[in-house]
């Protein structure tokens, strides 16, 4: 079987460009839908605030007003001192950045895994449609 590599590369690049175009269109549509949803959420939040209720029942569903709280740090040096003063609490999430760690492992291939780190690999199934 003779393969024209130049044609294959051209086809691949055309497909990649088409994929990017489709993703861009989809992203624009999703952004528009999210904007509309946000406007309705704001309207419903105003209704809950004005009527002083935390939930509204309708024929189509229930609206629930709840507090979402997140904490952010704008001074890590001071926060680190605070952490050291309160060792009984674990204030940070512990996880390995997968991309950075994979890069490290590729650059230090013969060294094996660092102490305390395990690697989990599992098979997965990929299903492709038949050309028939």
C-alpha positions in Angstrom: 0.0 0.0 0.0 1.5 3.3 -1.1 0.8 6.3 1.2 1.2 9.8 0.0 2.6 11.4 3.2 2.2 14.9 1.9 -1.5 14.3 1.2 -1.9 12.7 4.6 -0.3 15.7 6.4 -2.4 18.1 4.4 -5.6 16.2 5.2 -4.6 16.1 8.9 -4.0 19.8 9.0 -7.3 20.5 7.2 -9.1 18.4 9.8 -7.4 20.1 12.7 -8.3 23.5 11.3 -11.9 22.3 10.8 -12.0 21.0 14.4 -10.7 24.3 15.7 -13.4 26.2 13.7 -16.2 23.9 15.1 -14.9 24.2 18.7 -14.8 28.0 18.3 -18.4 28.1 17.0 -19.5 25.8 19.8 -17.7 27.9 22.4 -19.4 31.0 21.1 -22.8 29.3 21.4 -22.1 28.0 24.9 -21.0 31.5 26.0 -24.2 33.0 24.7 -26.3 30.3 26.5 -24.3 30.8 29.7 -24.9 34.6 29.5 -28.7 34.0 29.2 -28.6 31.6 32.1 -26.7 34.1 34.2 -29.2 36.8 33.5 -32.1 34.4 34.6 -30.1 33.4 37.7 -29.7 37.1 38.6 -33.4 37.7 38.1 -34.3 34.7 40.3 -31.9 35.8 42.9 -33.5 39.2 42.9 -36.9 37.6 43.4 -35.7 35.5 46.3 -34.1 38.5 47.9 -37.2 40.7 47.4 -39.6 38.1 48.8 -37.1 37.0 51.5 -37.2 33.3 50.6 -34.6 30.7 50.1 -36.6 28.5 47.7 -39.3 28.8 45.2 -41.4 25.9 43.9 -42.7 26.1 40.3 -44.4 23.7 37.9 -41.0 23.2 36.1 -38.7 23.0 39.1 -37.5 24.4 42.4 -35.2 27.5 42.8 -32.9 27.3 45.7 -30.9 30.2 47.0 -27.8 29.2 48.8 -24.5 30.7 49.8 -21.4 29.6 48.0 -18.3 30.5 49.9 -14.7 30.3 48.7 -11.5 31.4 50.3 -8.7 33.0 48.4 -5.3 34.2 49.5 -3.7 37.5 48.5 -0.7 37.4 50.8 1.0 33.9 50.8 3.9 35.0 53.1 1.5 36.0 55.9 -0.7 33.0 55.3 2.3 30.7 55.6 3.1 32.2 59.0 -0.6 31.7 60.0 -0.3 28.0 58.8 2.8 27.5 61.0 0.9 28.9 64.0 -1.9 26.4 63.4 -0.3 23.1 62.5 -3.4 21.2 63.7 -5.2 22.3 60.4 -4.3 21.3 56.9 -5.3 24.4 54.9 -4.0 23.4 51.5 -5.1 20.7 49.1 -2.6 18.0 48.5 -2.3 16.8 44.9 0.2 16.3 42.2 0.1 18.5 39.1 -0.2 15.8 36.5 1.3 17.7 33.6 4.3 19.0 35.5 4.9 15.7 37.1 4.8 13.8 33.8 7.3 16.3 32.3 9.6 15.7 35.4 9.3 12.0 34.9 10.2 12.3 31.2 13.2 14.4 32.0 14.4 12.0 34.7 13.4 8.8 33.1 15.9 6.5 34.7 15.4 7.7 38.3 12.1 6.0 39.0 9.4 7.4 41.1 10.2 9.8 43.9 9.5 8.5 47.5 5.9 8.5 48.4 4.6 8.6 44.9 2.7 5.8 43.2 1.7 5.5 39.6 -1.7 4.1 38.5 -2.2 3.0 35.0 -5.3 1.4 33.6 -6.6 0.2 30.3 -9.4 2.0 28.6 -11.5 1.2 25.6 -11.7 3.4 22.5 -14.5 2.7 20.1 -14.3 3.8 16.6 -17.0 3.7 14.0 -16.5 1.3 11.1 -16.0 2.7 7.7 -18.4 0.2 6.1 
